Amino acid sequence: MRLGRKLLYYMLGVGLGVFMVYFMFGDRDIQCNYFPNDRVLYDLRKKEMRLAADLIDEQGVVIADTGGLSASLERARVDFEKSRIDDQGCNVYFLKLKEMEKAFEIENCDSIATLLRVN
């Protein structure tokens, strides 16, 4: 068999393989969340985020600077020493952003995450 024909068969097989893998696994959101920091941040990102009552004044204006909170959850680091982790109730995590020098305190419950404080 000539080299051209071998390359044609090879490319046809690779193309069909890529086509099958795309349709079997194409729309899945697969992430590697093996480390504790990544698992906490992934869990916070997929929940509804609410603001605590003391972050909102009487007119409904947010007092603290919460801009880019969802983007901040991508780059934040969890400080497990300052966090309060409870087996029965909600966990309170202390998140730090080095490039912005900000710190967030977020309460993580079953279906809702509440932003408690912004430093």
SULSULUR-V672343 format. One line per field, one symbol per residue. ss: DSSP state (H for helix, E for strand, C for the rest). psi: psi as a letter, one per 40 degrees, with the letter a starting at -180 (. if undefined). burial: I if it has 16 or more other C-alpha atoms within 10 Angstrom, else O. A space follows every 10 residues. Layout:
ss->???
psi->???
burial->???
This chain:
ss->CCHHHHHHHH HHHHHHHHHH HHHHHCCCCC CCCCCHHHHH HHHHHCCEEE ECHHHECCCC CECCCCCCHH HHHHHCEEEE EEEECCCCCC EEEEEEECCC CEEEEEEECC CEEEEEEEC
psi->hidddddddd dddddddddd ddddedeigh ihgdiddddd dddddeihhi iideehadee hhdihehfdd ddedeihhgd deihhhddai ihihhihdde fihihhhhad ehhhhdih.
burial->OOOOOOOOOO OOOOOOOOOO OOOOOOOOOO OOOOOOOIOI IIOIOOOOIO IOOOIOOOOO OOOOOOOOOO OIIOOIIIOO OOIOOOOOOO IIIIIIIOOO OOIIIIIIOO OOIIIIIIO
